[in-house]
Amino acid sequence: MKDFKVVYDDEEDILYIAKEGKEEEVVELSPGVNVELDSSGKLIGIELFNASNILKDVIEPIDKRIKAA
């Protein structure tokens, strides 16, 4: 995962985890969660639409720890 970069678009509420590569296929794992694959079928990206809602159970505990520090 070290080659992957994380980008968050706060206007669209999309979290994107990706590395360099040419997207050949997009697979919807569930509504709002897509994976992008290259021509070899290797993972090059993950898109989380409505990310703040999907990740709220992760974000809230982290936010509490940051505020307590």
Secondary structure as GFF3:
##gff-version 3
##sequence-region A 1 69
A	DSSP	beta_strand	5	9	.	.	.	ID=ss1
A	DSSP	beta_strand	14	18	.	.	.	ID=ss2
A	DSSP	beta_strand	25	30	.	.	.	ID=ss3
A	DSSP	beta_strand	33	37	.	.	.	ID=ss4
A	DSSP	beta_strand	43	49	.	.	.	ID=ss5
A	DSSP	alpha_helix	51	54	.	.	.	ID=ss6
A	DSSP	alpha_helix	56	68	.	.	.	ID=ss7
###
